[in-house]
Amino acid sequence: MQKLSSLRLPWPTDWQAVFGADRRLILEIGFGYGAFLLHLARQNPDANVIGVEIAGQCLSHVERAIERQRLTNVRPIHATAETTLHHLFTPASLAEVHINFPDPWFKKRHSHRRLMQRDTLDALVNRLQPGGLLFLATDIIEYAEMSAELLASTPGLDNTLSTSWVNTLPGRVVTKYEGRAQREGRPCHYFAYRRNTVPAPAIPIIEEHPMSHMVFRSPLSLDEMLARFESAEHRVGDTVVSLLYGYRGRNNLLFEVFIKEPTIDQHIAFLLTKRDHDDEYTLKLGTLGYPRTTAGVHHAVSILGNWLVSLHPQASIITSKLPAE
Ligand SMILES: C[S@@+](CC[C@H](N)C(=O)[O-])C[C@H]1O[C@@H](n2cnc3c(N)ncnc32)[C@H](O)[C@@H]1O
């Protein structure tokens, strides 16, 4: 089975092309060892079932199970929920979303990592089609209470239950974490909401920008530039660009960079190449890994390029292809 990831799929993704069939879309976020995901696929032959997960071991486990069971309507994807919702799906495209036992992130300083939070829920509401369903299960009472509050204050969703949650949901396949909670005597809390026709918060699909690069002139050699390199962290709005390391190639320098944007993290490389004219250099995105040209990548080119030019008073930019310029 071809491994899929949010970095390799087109933004937004043409799911009909991925599955070879135009069917309604069901998404499970954080499927773990996949019992529920496979159950969804078996129960819904009329649907394309997409599971997203960040743990490599879980992905491999589920890929093997899908092959063994010869299921053709389910695909696991290496992706975070945030990237999935903002980059892969178009508005009003999802028929169902399932979230089973999300990581609680108990500590207050980690609360921004929780799946159930306003920004992610808004994106989810935007991507659900009218009448589409959202199911959530958790065994953590604090998480249930926090989610109940968040869901109740979401105009685009209606509760399909007569209480905030229920403690049993017959007919469910028991997930790994659900089984553990049951064995340890902790009650589970199940939520079921339906997308109504209240307009969703406007959440654009994040697509790629054209490639950016910078050409500059500098009297400094590659070695002189590398000698001046120091790791540094730069913030541009809600994006963090970390310049990590510089390496010497035969006719170039490679800079290792980590870019953290609200909906995607990328660990990529930029190449500084000497041009035919002795004192001219081109700085551009390298092809190591699978870089995608997000706004954060443009910030990184700009930060790195301007730093390189700042190293010498006679250095100057010849051309700079960046979106803001
Ligand atoms: C507590 S486990 C629950 C697994 C499974 N759903 C179950 O009920 O047994 C949470 C799962 O969510 C995954 N996960 C955590 N953060 C995620 C994110 N931002 N996007 C996608 N999956 C995530 C973790 O790797 C883990 O497998």
The ligand as a Gaussian input file, in Angstrom:
#p B3LYP/6-31G(d) Opt

LIG

0 1
 C       -5.083000       8.600000      23.467000
 S       -4.745000       7.996000      21.898000
 C       -6.276000       7.300000      21.345000
 C       -6.114000       6.337000      20.229000
 C       -7.416000       5.691000      19.719000
 N       -8.294000       6.680000      19.123000
 C       -8.108000       4.946000      20.832000
 O       -9.205000       5.361000      21.220000
 O       -7.566000       3.924000      21.279000
 C       -4.656000       9.509000      20.922000
 C       -4.146000       9.281000      19.525000
 O       -4.204000      10.525000      18.810000
 C       -3.001000      10.710000      18.082000
 N       -2.815000      12.166000      17.963000
 C       -2.404000      13.021000      18.920000
 N       -2.402000      14.279000      18.467000
 C       -2.836000      14.220000      17.183000
 C       -3.034000      15.201000      16.166000
 N       -2.792000      16.490000      16.383000
 N       -3.479000      14.787000      14.960000
 C       -3.714000      13.474000      14.710000
 N       -3.549000      12.501000      15.635000
 C       -3.110000      12.868000      16.855000
 C       -1.936000      10.022000      18.914000
 O       -0.814000       9.638000      18.145000
 C       -2.698000       8.828000      19.483000
 O       -2.613000       7.694000      18.647000

